[in-house]
Amino acid sequence: MKQVWKKIFHQMKNRLPRDISNVVKDLEPRKFGKVGLIWTIGLAIVFIAGAISYTVQIREGLGITAMRDYASWGIYISNFVFFVAISLVGSLISAILYLSGAKWGAVLNRIAEIIAVSSIFFAAVIVIVDTGRPDRLWHLIVYGRLQSPIIWDVVVVATYMVLSILLLFFPLIEDMHLINKYSVTNNKWLKKVYNFLSFHWVDSPQQKEIIRKSIRILAITIIPVAFAIHTVTSWLFATTYRPGWDSTNFGAYFVSGAFLAGAACVVIAMYVYRRAYHLQNYITKVHFDRMGKLTVLLALLYLYFNVNEYLIPGFKMKSGESGHLTELLTGEYSILFWSVIILGMIVPIVVMISKKGRKPLPMLIVAILIVVGAWFKRFLIVTPTLLNPFLPIQDVPDSYHHYFPTVLESLITLGSLAGVLLVMTGFTRLFPIIPIAEPIDYEERLNVKGKKSLVSKTVIATLFVLSLTLPSKAVDKSTAQMRLDYNKIDSSSYVTLQVRTRDGRKYLPAEGVIVNLFLNEESKQGMMGNVITNEEGKGIYILPGKFYNAYDTLTEWNFIARILGDSNLEDQRKYLKVKKAELQMDLIQEDSLHQVLVSLYEHTNGHLIPVPEIQIKIFVRRMFGLLPIDNGYAFTDDQGQVVVNYPNNIPADTSGNVSIVAKVIDHDDFGNITIEQNMKWGDAVNVEDILSKRTLWSTRSKAPFWLIVAANSVILGIWGVIIYLVYQLVRVNRIGKRQINIH
Amino acid sequence: MKGKHIINRRKFLSGLGLGLVASINPIKKPGEAKNADFVELLSPEGEVVSVNKSLLKEVPKYLPHKAINGDLRKGIKGRKFVMVIDLSKCKRERKCQSACNKMHNLTDSKNWVKVYKMQNNDRSAPYWQPTICMHCDEPPCVKVCPVDATFKRQDGIVHIDNNRCIGCRFCMAACPYSTRVFNWNEELISNEKPHSDNFHYVGAHSQLGTVEKCDFCPQMAADGKLPLCVTSCPNGVFYYGDENEDAVTNGDETVQLSQLLKDKGGYRLLEDLGTKPRVYYLPPVNRLFPFEAGLEENISSDEE
């Protein structure tokens, strides 16, 4: 094998046009054969089926999936994690291997990069599919919140996608030039594309130096971004409290698993390309052997992190974790869990650790096991945790307890997988999948309710049918229960009404009942007004000022409430006799002692007479009710007075005010009397201004400074490099143009 | 009428209603009540009446959309709503749940209030635990929201703007109390937008593909009313109030929050996670009802 390579190296180095043209002939993109055509059409059908299924989801909502409130993330998200994972391989092969001087990886560069580009693109697609409102994705840009790991993910995915595309196209420039020069195809359209993408390549040392340097900068830049992309993806889970996700091991665990899955994808792609395009001279058994060794190392590393991830919580079995862990280790998901561990990690290690296991066919089988295992591994990370919440799953429909993807959901997911393969296939049709120039020139390179019984239903239905057959005259008028109360707040007086009807053991409010109110006599002269009851069966009538003069001459008031000629209620009258009385409140302050003095007087012949032995209730007004401060034993003395000490532990409002209320409640003679007074007693409440705090839960405009600085410096740094690299392309182009003009 | 009265036109109109229909609403906010706060109103009979301001009911104002969102997001100034749930009184009648569902147009699969059967260990007695959104002071759901669709208000409420939500469901994964529900299907959503004239509610109604949850009923609080779960509970399990006032009310009694938590050993759910919930629980000791009274068969037989 090595001989073949040496030969090619030799030929290329000597720039023998005939030999180069042979290599180009071997590696240039070819039309699909019969198998290629079936493969492509097959993928297209699956992809279109997924796309059509998605239109159903857009119309009907995420309800078409098996996801529900507990399993709120399903195979879309696990598929997202899977795509992000395999996209890391681009950085592994074309950055890590390249920088460490492993030349053999150079041949695999473009395979790794196209896997990276297509999978990261579909990672973005599938996560959009998972959102409930894809029509609002622009909110991420307009309202994006730096505190959210989702925004981190959006930024880092976009950055990685751009870097991956650059890393795919930089080494392609010289290849484009070579194909243009030596290709035998007559496809004018393709030639135009090649010509454009060769950026006026003239093989000048200057151009070569710019590209060599740019690729080196790209390789260095993409490694931290690749680590970031999967670490941030792991943080989508690890930033929550849930058992199974709440792990400090998660970043490293995800990244190592990603490299393993990606390496296995490359192995499968290597095998397929090698067979389909007869590339045995380029992708040699040596490459399989080396990829095998690399994959064993990655599998061992991933197994190590798995041991950490499950053994340590399993050793302690904390109450929150135990349900989740037993479900994985011995419960519902145990078969899947152990299959993934054994078939996706242990078996591959055992096979590939021997030299025989690293031959193309065993490598292919083992790589398929790893990739399938990796996909299910993502599912095991995402969904079982969600089905093991802190509070038990109760009070929800049965379907909320389990998750098994629906047909449409599966089709959409399969469609995205087909999409990745379709992009790879399409790329291969247009561009050389094996780098032509790279190996030569750059040698150093290379995620209810209880049902009513049938009987009661039948009874209700029968009654309903019967009620329809009965003539309307049979509607009996029911007897209303009327309550009439007199209230006095400070010096305003009003009358409250409540009208109810009885239904078995329950009272029902009577709404819309007209009640006539009279004072002293049921005549036109005594008519005060009408009250219509509200939905609670209540009504209120405020005594108009014109009566006040008349009241002053009276010592008692006789109110009459009347329901007359109501269509549903029998006629009824309610009488209420009220003696005129008034409350007075004095707020006494002696040093630190605060006292409330309340006096009750009765109006008798124009004189105010103290009323003894009446219970007075004293309260402090709070937002939703009255807080009692009188201990329940406040009865007026001979002077009609009550004194209550005001407690010193009652917060005032922001201006230091408290509102103190004294009441006579439901007294037979006096009705309800209320008096209320404000006082600057108590400390002004210091309302904490939480809206101006900079915290992780604050709004986007209040992100913590450290986060703004850290995030922006990282983003500016990486994007600065990207802009610099794009500028290098412009330089290459300019140099080429200049040279062409000279000749 | 003179200029002064024209300014009060809204109050005047509602006052006009008062004589006829107005519900009893004598609740004043502290600091607003003054002794001689009287307004003169025209009664339906054409009489001028002098009325204490505390009797007036504000007519909900319709505000343009932008202003609405601003208020929805900032919350009610000076308030810090808090709830106490007394487990010793819960019989699992689920009146809280049905009242909440009715008011918010929720179906049974989307309960904002859930009543759990809890048992701390094999030897301890089971009990019923009503659970709503905890409105945490360190809300994990708000931390992770990418678009500020869910947010913490100054009155302590964790609210959702359903016009903003993109439906990523990260908040659902982040919430350790499993309180958030998602609108999976369109048919579950009623066309009626409850309280759509109330600014605390706009943008907070059910929408396909968005997340929702218990909102602590700010539209009720703005009117000085208690949430429906509180008022509908026949056993007075729920206490609601303003932490700044150190008082909570279950509809019947108003008690001092600090005293209640001290006397009855109040605690919060999953305290060790550091989420600082605004909902407190009182342990199920000296229970009003036996646990068995809440079992399905006993509840249904009770109703017949």
HADDOCK unambig.tbl for C-alpha pairs under 7 A between the chains (distance, minus, plus):
assign (segid A and resid 60 and name CA) (segid B and resid 185 and name CA) 6.51 0.50 0.50
assign (segid A and resid 60 and name CA) (segid B and resid 186 and name CA) 6.66 0.50 0.50
assign (segid A and resid 61 and name CA) (segid B and resid 184 and name CA) 5.99 0.50 0.50
assign (segid A and resid 61 and name CA) (segid B and resid 185 and name CA) 5.57 0.50 0.50
assign (segid A and resid 61 and name CA) (segid B and resid 186 and name CA) 6.88 0.50 0.50
assign (segid A and resid 61 and name CA) (segid B and resid 208 and name CA) 6.73 0.50 0.50
assign (segid A and resid 61 and name CA) (segid B and resid 209 and name CA) 6.30 0.50 0.50
assign (segid A and resid 62 and name CA) (segid B and resid 184 and name CA) 5.15 0.50 0.50
assign (segid A and resid 62 and name CA) (segid B and resid 185 and name CA) 6.75 0.50 0.50
assign (segid A and resid 62 and name CA) (segid B and resid 209 and name CA) 6.86 0.50 0.50
assign (segid A and resid 63 and name CA) (segid B and resid 184 and name CA) 4.34 0.50 0.50
assign (segid A and resid 63 and name CA) (segid B and resid 185 and name CA) 4.87 0.50 0.50
assign (segid A and resid 69 and name CA) (segid B and resid 181 and name CA) 5.62 0.50 0.50
assign (segid A and resid 69 and name CA) (segid B and resid 182 and name CA) 6.19 0.50 0.50
assign (segid A and resid 72 and name CA) (segid B and resid 169 and name CA) 6.88 0.50 0.50
assign (segid A and resid 130 and name CA) (segid B and resid 168 and name CA) 6.95 0.50 0.50
assign (segid A and resid 131 and name CA) (segid B and resid 166 and name CA) 6.39 0.50 0.50
assign (segid A and resid 131 and name CA) (segid B and resid 167 and name CA) 4.96 0.50 0.50
assign (segid A and resid 131 and name CA) (segid B and resid 168 and name CA) 4.70 0.50 0.50
assign (segid A and resid 132 and name CA) (segid B and resid 166 and name CA) 6.12 0.50 0.50
assign (segid A and resid 132 and name CA) (segid B and resid 167 and name CA) 4.08 0.50 0.50
assign (segid A and resid 132 and name CA) (segid B and resid 168 and name CA) 6.40 0.50 0.50
assign (segid A and resid 132 and name CA) (segid B and resid 209 and name CA) 3.90 0.50 0.50
assign (segid A and resid 132 and name CA) (segid B and resid 210 and name CA) 6.14 0.50 0.50
assign (segid A and resid 133 and name CA) (segid B and resid 166 and name CA) 4.79 0.50 0.50
assign (segid A and resid 133 and name CA) (segid B and resid 167 and name CA) 5.47 0.50 0.50
assign (segid A and resid 133 and name CA) (segid B and resid 209 and name CA) 5.53 0.50 0.50
assign (segid A and resid 134 and name CA) (segid B and resid 166 and name CA) 6.81 0.50 0.50
assign (segid A and resid 136 and name CA) (segid B and resid 166 and name CA) 5.74 0.50 0.50
assign (segid A and resid 137 and name CA) (segid B and resid 166 and name CA) 6.69 0.50 0.50
assign (segid A and resid 139 and name CA) (segid B and resid 147 and name CA) 6.31 0.50 0.50
assign (segid A and resid 140 and name CA) (segid B and resid 146 and name CA) 6.70 0.50 0.50
assign (segid A and resid 140 and name CA) (segid B and resid 147 and name CA) 5.92 0.50 0.50
assign (segid A and resid 143 and name CA) (segid B and resid 147 and name CA) 4.95 0.50 0.50
assign (segid A and resid 143 and name CA) (segid B and resid 148 and name CA) 6.84 0.50 0.50
assign (segid A and resid 144 and name CA) (segid B and resid 146 and name CA) 5.70 0.50 0.50
assign (segid A and resid 144 and name CA) (segid B and resid 147 and name CA) 4.92 0.50 0.50
assign (segid A and resid 145 and name CA) (segid B and resid 146 and name CA) 5.10 0.50 0.50
assign (segid A and resid 145 and name CA) (segid B and resid 147 and name CA) 5.55 0.50 0.50
assign (segid A and resid 145 and name CA) (segid B and resid 148 and name CA) 6.62 0.50 0.50
assign (segid A and resid 147 and name CA) (segid B and resid 143 and name CA) 6.44 0.50 0.50
assign (segid A and resid 147 and name CA) (segid B and resid 144 and name CA) 6.81 0.50 0.50
assign (segid A and resid 148 and name CA) (segid B and resid 143 and name CA) 6.24 0.50 0.50
assign (segid A and resid 148 and name CA) (segid B and resid 144 and name CA) 4.41 0.50 0.50
assign (segid A and resid 148 and name CA) (segid B and resid 145 and name CA) 5.72 0.50 0.50
assign (segid A and resid 148 and name CA) (segid B and resid 146 and name CA) 5.00 0.50 0.50
assign (segid A and resid 149 and name CA) (segid B and resid 144 and name CA) 6.34 0.50 0.50
assign (segid A and resid 150 and name CA) (segid B and resid 146 and name CA) 5.87 0.50 0.50
assign (segid A and resid 151 and name CA) (segid B and resid 146 and name CA) 5.88 0.50 0.50
assign (segid A and resid 240 and name CA) (segid B and resid 173 and name CA) 6.91 0.50 0.50
assign (segid A and resid 240 and name CA) (segid B and resid 174 and name CA) 4.77 0.50 0.50
assign (segid A and resid 241 and name CA) (segid B and resid 174 and name CA) 6.71 0.50 0.50
assign (segid A and resid 241 and name CA) (segid B and resid 176 and name CA) 6.41 0.50 0.50
assign (segid A and resid 242 and name CA) (segid B and resid 176 and name CA) 6.85 0.50 0.50
assign (segid A and resid 389 and name CA) (segid B and resid 178 and name CA) 6.99 0.50 0.50
assign (segid A and resid 390 and name CA) (segid B and resid 176 and name CA) 6.17 0.50 0.50
assign (segid A and resid 390 and name CA) (segid B and resid 177 and name CA) 6.66 0.50 0.50
assign (segid A and resid 391 and name CA) (segid B and resid 177 and name CA) 6.30 0.50 0.50
assign (segid A and resid 394 and name CA) (segid B and resid 116 and name CA) 6.32 0.50 0.50
assign (segid A and resid 395 and name CA) (segid B and resid 114 and name CA) 6.17 0.50 0.50
assign (segid A and resid 395 and name CA) (segid B and resid 115 and name CA) 6.98 0.50 0.50
assign (segid A and resid 396 and name CA) (segid B and resid 109 and name CA) 5.46 0.50 0.50
assign (segid A and resid 397 and name CA) (segid B and resid 109 and name CA) 6.01 0.50 0.50
assign (segid A and resid 448 and name CA) (segid B and resid 108 and name CA) 5.42 0.50 0.50
assign (segid A and resid 492 and name CA) (segid B and resid 51 and name CA) 6.24 0.50 0.50
assign (segid A and resid 492 and name CA) (segid B and resid 52 and name CA) 6.13 0.50 0.50
assign (segid A and resid 530 and name CA) (segid B and resid 20 and name CA) 6.66 0.50 0.50
assign (segid A and resid 531 and name CA) (segid B and resid 19 and name CA) 6.88 0.50 0.50
assign (segid A and resid 531 and name CA) (segid B and resid 20 and name CA) 4.85 0.50 0.50
assign (segid A and resid 531 and name CA) (segid B and resid 21 and name CA) 6.22 0.50 0.50
assign (segid A and resid 532 and name CA) (segid B and resid 20 and name CA) 5.65 0.50 0.50
assign (segid A and resid 532 and name CA) (segid B and resid 21 and name CA) 5.16 0.50 0.50
assign (segid A and resid 533 and name CA) (segid B and resid 21 and name CA) 5.91 0.50 0.50
assign (segid A and resid 534 and name CA) (segid B and resid 21 and name CA) 5.94 0.50 0.50
assign (segid A and resid 534 and name CA) (segid B and resid 23 and name CA) 6.43 0.50 0.50
assign (segid A and resid 538 and name CA) (segid B and resid 23 and name CA) 6.28 0.50 0.50
assign (segid A and resid 539 and name CA) (segid B and resid 21 and name CA) 5.70 0.50 0.50
assign (segid A and resid 539 and name CA) (segid B and resid 22 and name CA) 6.37 0.50 0.50
assign (segid A and resid 539 and name CA) (segid B and resid 23 and name CA) 5.85 0.50 0.50
assign (segid A and resid 540 and name CA) (segid B and resid 18 and name CA) 6.93 0.50 0.50
assign (segid A and resid 540 and name CA) (segid B and resid 19 and name CA) 6.69 0.50 0.50
assign (segid A and resid 540 and name CA) (segid B and resid 21 and name CA) 6.83 0.50 0.50
assign (segid A and resid 540 and name CA) (segid B and resid 22 and name CA) 6.40 0.50 0.50
assign (segid A and resid 540 and name CA) (segid B and resid 23 and name CA) 6.62 0.50 0.50
assign (segid A and resid 540 and name CA) (segid B and resid 24 and name CA) 6.41 0.50 0.50
assign (segid A and resid 541 and name CA) (segid B and resid 19 and name CA) 5.24 0.50 0.50
assign (segid A and resid 542 and name CA) (segid B and resid 19 and name CA) 6.20 0.50 0.50
assign (segid A and resid 544 and name CA) (segid B and resid 47 and name CA) 6.86 0.50 0.50
assign (segid A and resid 544 and name CA) (segid B and resid 48 and name CA) 6.84 0.50 0.50
assign (segid A and resid 544 and name CA) (segid B and resid 49 and name CA) 4.53 0.50 0.50
assign (segid A and resid 544 and name CA) (segid B and resid 50 and name CA) 6.89 0.50 0.50
assign (segid A and resid 545 and name CA) (segid B and resid 48 and name CA) 6.68 0.50 0.50
assign (segid A and resid 545 and name CA) (segid B and resid 49 and name CA) 4.85 0.50 0.50
assign (segid A and resid 545 and name CA) (segid B and resid 50 and name CA) 6.00 0.50 0.50
assign (segid A and resid 621 and name CA) (segid B and resid 30 and name CA) 6.47 0.50 0.50
assign (segid A and resid 622 and name CA) (segid B and resid 30 and name CA) 6.83 0.50 0.50
assign (segid A and resid 622 and name CA) (segid B and resid 245 and name CA) 6.56 0.50 0.50
assign (segid A and resid 622 and name CA) (segid B and resid 247 and name CA) 6.76 0.50 0.50
assign (segid A and resid 623 and name CA) (segid B and resid 29 and name CA) 5.96 0.50 0.50
assign (segid A and resid 623 and name CA) (segid B and resid 224 and name CA) 6.59 0.50 0.50
assign (segid A and resid 623 and name CA) (segid B and resid 241 and name CA) 6.97 0.50 0.50
assign (segid A and resid 623 and name CA) (segid B and resid 242 and name CA) 6.93 0.50 0.50
assign (segid A and resid 624 and name CA) (segid B and resid 224 and name CA) 6.18 0.50 0.50
assign (segid A and resid 624 and name CA) (segid B and resid 225 and name CA) 6.55 0.50 0.50
assign (segid A and resid 624 and name CA) (segid B and resid 226 and name CA) 6.61 0.50 0.50
assign (segid A and resid 624 and name CA) (segid B and resid 241 and name CA) 6.46 0.50 0.50
assign (segid A and resid 624 and name CA) (segid B and resid 249 and name CA) 6.34 0.50 0.50
assign (segid A and resid 625 and name CA) (segid B and resid 249 and name CA) 6.20 0.50 0.50
assign (segid A and resid 625 and name CA) (segid B and resid 254 and name CA) 5.78 0.50 0.50
assign (segid A and resid 626 and name CA) (segid B and resid 254 and name CA) 5.96 0.50 0.50
assign (segid A and resid 627 and name CA) (segid B and resid 254 and name CA) 5.04 0.50 0.50
assign (segid A and resid 627 and name CA) (segid B and resid 255 and name CA) 5.97 0.50 0.50
assign (segid A and resid 651 and name CA) (segid B and resid 244 and name CA) 7.00 0.50 0.50
assign (segid A and resid 651 and name CA) (segid B and resid 245 and name CA) 5.45 0.50 0.50
assign (segid A and resid 651 and name CA) (segid B and resid 246 and name CA) 6.68 0.50 0.50
assign (segid A and resid 652 and name CA) (segid B and resid 245 and name CA) 6.83 0.50 0.50
assign (segid A and resid 653 and name CA) (segid B and resid 30 and name CA) 6.78 0.50 0.50
assign (segid A and resid 653 and name CA) (segid B and resid 31 and name CA) 6.82 0.50 0.50
assign (segid A and resid 657 and name CA) (segid B and resid 31 and name CA) 5.70 0.50 0.50
assign (segid A and resid 658 and name CA) (segid B and resid 30 and name CA) 6.23 0.50 0.50
assign (segid A and resid 658 and name CA) (segid B and resid 31 and name CA) 6.65 0.50 0.50
assign (segid A and resid 659 and name CA) (segid B and resid 30 and name CA) 5.69 0.50 0.50
assign (segid A and resid 659 and name CA) (segid B and resid 31 and name CA) 6.80 0.50 0.50
assign (segid A and resid 676 and name CA) (segid B and resid 35 and name CA) 6.98 0.50 0.50
assign (segid A and resid 677 and name CA) (segid B and resid 34 and name CA) 6.77 0.50 0.50
assign (segid A and resid 677 and name CA) (segid B and resid 35 and name CA) 6.13 0.50 0.50
assign (segid A and resid 678 and name CA) (segid B and resid 34 and name CA) 6.49 0.50 0.50
assign (segid A and resid 685 and name CA) (segid B and resid 244 and name CA) 6.61 0.50 0.50
assign (segid A and resid 687 and name CA) (segid B and resid 78 and name CA) 5.92 0.50 0.50
assign (segid A and resid 689 and name CA) (segid B and resid 154 and name CA) 6.91 0.50 0.50
assign (segid A and resid 690 and name CA) (segid B and resid 154 and name CA) 5.92 0.50 0.50
assign (segid A and resid 691 and name CA) (segid B and resid 154 and name CA) 6.08 0.50 0.50
assign (segid A and resid 696 and name CA) (segid B and resid 143 and name CA) 5.41 0.50 0.50
assign (segid A and resid 697 and name CA) (segid B and resid 138 and name CA) 6.98 0.50 0.50
assign (segid A and resid 697 and name CA) (segid B and resid 139 and name CA) 6.60 0.50 0.50
assign (segid A and resid 697 and name CA) (segid B and resid 142 and name CA) 5.25 0.50 0.50
assign (segid A and resid 697 and name CA) (segid B and resid 143 and name CA) 4.15 0.50 0.50
assign (segid A and resid 699 and name CA) (segid B and resid 148 and name CA) 6.08 0.50 0.50
assign (segid A and resid 699 and name CA) (segid B and resid 151 and name CA) 6.96 0.50 0.50
assign (segid A and resid 700 and name CA) (segid B and resid 148 and name CA) 6.84 0.50 0.50
